[in-house]
Amino acid sequence: MKRLYRSEKNRKIAGVIGGLAEYLNMDASLLRIIAVVLTLLTSGIVPLVYIIWCFVVPLEGDLK
């Protein structure tokens, strides 16, 4: 069973998008571009979701 986590190796800030990319089997760079575009289109909702996920989604090493 796949689990959502914040990536320790594929991270730029907190590893949220890296972990989501691993969960969705996508390229993290593509997902980061999508996040930037969605931020511009939704008047900044994506950074708020990102901050919430930093606290809610566990770090990869904490799952073991």
N, C-alpha and C positions, 0 to 999 in steps of 0.2 A: 504494500500500500504506500502510495506516495504521500509525503508530508511536506507542508509548506514551512519553510524556515528562511531566516536571513543568512545569506551565504557568507562564509568567512574568507573564501578565496577569490570570489568574483564580486568584489565590492568597490564602490567609489566613495560612498558616504557611509551608509549603515548596512549595506548588503541586501536591502529590501528588493530592489529590482533584479539583482543577481540571483537571489533565491527564487523569485517569481519566474524568472527566465528558465531556471533549471526545472522548476515544477511544471511549466508549460512546454518544455522542450523547445525553447526559442533561443535565438541569439540575444544576449543581453544588450548589445549595442542597439539593435533594432528596437527592443523594448524601451530603452532609454529615449530614443528619438520619438517613439510614440508617446511617452510620458510628457516630453517637452511640448509636443504639438497639442496634446490634450490639456496641458496647463494653459496654453495660450487660448484655446477654444472655450474652456470652461471657467475662465476668469479666476484661476488659481485654486481650484478644488483639489487637484492632484497633489500638490505639496502638503495640504492638510491631511489627506489620506496617507501619504508617505510618513508623516510624523506620527500618526496614530499607529500605523503598522510597525514603526520602530519599537513601540512599547508592547504591542499585542503579539506579534509574531516572534517566536523564540529564535535564538541564535543557533546555528548549525551544531556547534559543539555541545550545547545544552540538551540536545535530544538523546545523547548516548547514555 
